[in-house]
Amino acid sequence: MTLSAALPHMVTRFAPSPTGLLHVGHGWSALMGHDMARAAGGAFRLRIEDIDATRSRPDHIAGIIADLTWLGVAWDGDLVFQSQRLDAYEAALEKLRAQGLLYPCFCTRADIQASLTAPHGPEGPVYPGTCRGLSEVDRARRIGAGEAHAWRIDMSEAVARVGALTWTDLPFPPDLDIHRDVAAHPLAHGDVVLARKDAPASYHLSCTLDDAAMGVTHVLRGDDLRGATDIHRLLQALLDLPSPAYVHHPLLVGPDGKRLAKRSGSIALADLRAQGMAADVLALHLRTGRFPIGISLAKA
């Protein structure tokens, strides 16, 4: 990790969701974000992304804090909980509605998957725009009847409003002396959801707003979220928010070649702690790219 000058203003963050135990990949990512800030004389923040009421659990929040503390990852300032920022999300949604950029979508996942004409984007099938053409009368009637709906952004209209956009890409490992401007292509993602049927905000909206509110200047996250940066850059432009620099690191995979995930029973930090592993040894290994047996970097 090459950081050429002290940057007191640098702010990085780690933002786990409390839906399961943190695995080795989470620990590796948290350490990198922490070390990046410390090397630049900046701040490292911790955000708990807990607005998924059906999957978030208080015991997992306690587990996240215990795991990071054990690993030696110290954060600055108060913990930020997304569940305490719902008013900010609604205010942003209202601003976008007032601009005529959002529309209610009543489609189910099955409806979307059944569309044979749906193209594929960076994150899979792109929404075919089924509900975009509904009249205001139909929208009001269905909402008034209590029909479940999400709120989608009219991507074509939004892109037309802001024009061409770029975002700042730093290499991995991070080197502040090397960066490039990457063209954002939000149109490739289609009309993404900004407020889900079962949650007050999508990842795209909440993450973008939270990073700005926390003063995050450098976002370090997995390669699987590289495509999402196009959407986040668009939202920053629409909502007059600053745009941080981004570092996307490789994902870790298990013996089967599949990415580590909470739901697949990947090696949990809590399990290693319970087995008596020394935290300083694990932290040193992760910092130097040595992972537990069977875990490796995903191939580019």
N, C-alpha and C positions, 0 to 999 in steps of 0.2 A: 504494500500500500504506500504510494508516494504522494505526500502532501507537502508541497514546497514551501508554504508560508502559513504562519498562524492566522487563523480566521476566527476572531472572537464571535463573529456574527453567524458562523455556521451552526445550523440546527438540523440534526437527523432524528429519526424516530424508529421505533419498533411498534407494530400495531397488530397484535394477535387477536383472534376471536376466541372467546371462552367456550368452545364447543367440543373440547377434548384435551388430552394431554399434549404438551409441547414435545416434539420429537427432536432428534439431533439436528435436523435441518433448520428448525426454528432457532435452536441455540447458536448455530453457526451464523445465521443471518443477524441475530441480535448482537452477537459479539462484533461482527463487522461494522454494523451501524454505530455501535458504542465506540469502537476503536477509531473509526473515521472522525467522529466528533472530537474525541479526546486528543487525537494527533493534531487537529487544527485549532485546539484551544476553544472549541465550541461546546454546545449543549446537546445532550441526548435525551429525548423524551419518550415516554411510554403511554400508548393509547390502547384502551380496551374496546374492541369493536363488538359491542354487546346488544345490538338492536334486533338481532334475530331471536325473538322471544321464545320460539319453539325449540331452539337448540342451545342457547346460552344458559350456563349454569353457574351459580355463585361459587361452588366448590372448584370449578375450573379457573375462576379468577384468582382464588387463593393459591391454586396450583401454579399458575403463571408467575405470580409474585415470588413464591417459594423457589421455583426453578431458576428464575433469573438471579435472585439473590444468592442462591447456592453457587451459580456459575460465575458470580462476580460481576454481573452486569448491573451497574448503578445508573439510575436515571435522574434527571434534573427536574425540579418543579413537581407539581401535583400530578397524580394520575389523571388522565382524561378519559371519561366514559362517554361513549356515543349516546347511551341511553339518557344522558343529561343534556343532550344538544338537539333534541327533537324540534324545538322552536326555530333553531337556525336552519334546519333542513326544510321546514315548512315555509319559512320566509323566502328561501331560495326558490322553492317550487312555485310559490306565488309570484315571484318576480318573473320567472320564465313563462308562467301562464299568462301574465299580463302582457308579455311580449308576443303572445300567440304562438309559442313554440312547443307547447305540450298538448297532448290529447289523451283522453282515457282509452284504455285498451281492455276489452272484455274477453279476449281470447284466452283459452286454456293452453297449456303446453301441448296437449294432444291436438288441438286445432292447428297450432303452428307446425307441428311435425307432420301433420296430414297434408300440408300444402306442398304439392310436388314442384311448385315453381319457386320455392324459397331457395335463394342462392346461399353460398357459404362465404363467411367472412373469417377474420382472424380467430374468432372464438366459436366458430361453428355456424349453424344455420342462421341466416339473417332474417329478421321478421319481415314478412311480405307486405306489411302495410295494410292489413285487412281493415282495421278500425280507423285508419287515417281519414277515410272518405266519408265516415258517418256524419250526418248533419248535426247541427247544434241541438235541434229538437230531439233527435234520437239519443244523443249523448245525455241530455238532461233527463229524458224519460227513463233511461236505463239506470242512471245514477240515482234518480229519485226513487226508483223501485228497489234500491238496495242491492243491485247487481254488483258482484265483486269485480274490481277493475284495478289495473295498474295505470301509471302515467308514463307515457313514452314521449321522447323528444322527436319532433319532426326534423330529422337530421338534414335533409336537403335544405330546408328553410334556414336552419341554424347556421349551416356552413355558408349559405349565401349572405347571411348577415355579417359574418366576421371575416370572410375571405381566407386566403392562404395563411397557414400557421406552421410554426416550427417549435420543437422542444429541444432542450440541451441534453445531449447524451454524453456521459462520461464512461470511459472504459472500465472493465473489471480485470484485475484489481483497480480500485480508484486511483486516478492520477489527475490532480487539479490542473496540471499544465497541459493536459490533453482533453479536448472536448470537440464535439461536432454538433452542428445544427441539423436535426432530422426533420424532414417534412412530415407533418401530421396528416393522416388520412382517415378522419372520422367517418366519412361517407361509407367506407368499407364495412363498417359495423352495423349499418342500418339504424333504424329507430329504436335505440336501446331504452330499457326501462330505467327511469330515475326514481320512481316510487313504486315499490312492489305491492302486490295485493296483501301480503302478510307482514310487511314491514314498512315503516314510514319513509324510508329512503333506501336506494340501492347502494351497492358498494361504490359505484362510480361517483354518485353525488356526495355521499357522506365522506368518503376519503378525500375528495377534492376540497370540500369545505373545511374539514378538520385540519388538513395540512396547512391551509392558509391561516386559519385561526391560531394554530400553534406556532406560526412563524417558521415552519420547516423550509429550509433552503436547499437541502439535498435529500432526495428520497432514494434509499437503497432497498431493493426488493427483487424477487425472483424473476427469471426470464419469462415465466408464464404470464406475467403482467405487463410485458413490454407493449403488446397491442393496446392494452387499456389506456396507455399514456396518450394515445391519439384522442380518446374521448375526454380524458381529464384536461388536456390542453384546450379543447373546445369549451368546456365548462368554465375554465379559468377566464377565457376571453369573454364569454357571455356574461359572467358575473363580476367582471372587473377584479379578478384575483391575481396575485403574483404567480409566476410559474417557476417552480424550483428546478434544479438540475436533477437528472435521474441516472442512477447506476443500477443495471440489471445483472444480477449474478446467476451463474448456472444453478440448476436444481440438483439436489442429491437424489440418487436412486438406490433401491435395494438390490438384493441378489437377482431378483426377477427382471431387473431393468426398469421397473415402474417407479415413478416419483414417490418419495416419502409422503405419507398422508396420515392424518389422525385416524381416519376411518379404516385404514388398512392394517392397523396394529404395528406401525413402525416403531423402532426403538425409542422409547420415551425417556426424557431426561429424568423423570421421577423414578423410573425403573433402575437407571444407572446409579442414581443416588442411593436407592434402597439396597443395591448390591454392594455398596461400599466404595464405589469409584471416587477417587479424589477429584474434587472440582477443579483444582488448579492444573492437574494433569490433563483432564479432558479439555479445559479451555486452551491449554498450550497446544494440544494436538489439533484442535479445530482451527486455531489461528494459523497453524503451519500446514493445513490441508491434509492432516492425517485423521481418517475417520474410522469408526468401529468396523470390525470385520464384516464384509458384505455390503458396505455402503461406499458409494463412489460418486463422482461428478457425472452428471448426464452428458452424453456425447453431443457435441455441437451439431 
